[in-house]
């Protein structure tokens, strides 16, 4: 059902407003779900790393977890920014033209959203490189050619938990990709209007 108010808005503004709200909500919820899963895994990893601190461990793991955590913080910032897109879409529909953001404001919000996503993705990629390097170091240190278990330091072996941390980091990267794709899609919509 359309109201008289919808007809007072220019069609381009209605289309942009609807796009900001729809894409903003999709981006927001996707990022929140992926970030929540990654947060739980990384918190568990930090607790596990703290429990292992008395034993020798690969230094790349700590650095990788630090970068992964920083990338996760960037995902939460990006999710907040996606929520701002929904508010921007609502303000674009405002009957009062003084409350409506200018096209310059919308473009500035999209540019900042792109920067947040790109920086977060870069930090998370650094974390991925450190984590994968740590796993490679563990894999190369394992005895080759057999499945001989030598009692002693269990941390020298690649464990399923290590792969779980890599999966959490990959979820963080996916959240950044969703944010970047949503922002670029909105930028395309604004530029077409």
C-alpha positions, 0 to 999 in steps of 0.5 A: 500500500502506498501513501500520499507521502510516497508520491511526494518523494522523487522516485530516485530518493525512494529507490535510494532510501529503500536500497539503503534500508534493505542492503543495510539490514542484510549487511548488518545481520550477516555481519552480526551473525558471523562476528558472534560465531567468530567471537565465541571461537576466538574467546575460546582460543584466547582462554586455551592459549592462556592455559597453554602458556606454560608450554612452548608454543608457536609465537605466530599463534599469539600474533595471529590471534591478536590480528584476528581479534582486531579484525573482529573489532573492525567487523563490529564497527562495520556492522554498526556502520551498516546499521547507520545505513538503515537510519540514513535510508529512514532519514532519506524518506523524511517528509521534512527536507531539512532532515534529509541528508544531502547526496554528499552526506550519503556518499561520505557515509559510503566512503567511510564504510568502504574504508572501515571494511578495507582496513578490517579486511587487511588486518584480518588477512594479516591475522590469517597469514600469521595463523597459517604460518603457525600451522605450517610451522607445526605441520613441518615440525611433526614427524613425517611418514608415520603416525607416531605419537611421541609423548611430551609437548602436545602443542607441537602437533596440528590440532583440530582446534587450530583449524577451528581458529582459522575457520573463525578468521575466515568467517571474519573475512567473509563478514568484511567481504559482505560489508564491502560488497553491500557498501559498493552496491549502495555506492552504485545505486547512489551513482546511478540516481 
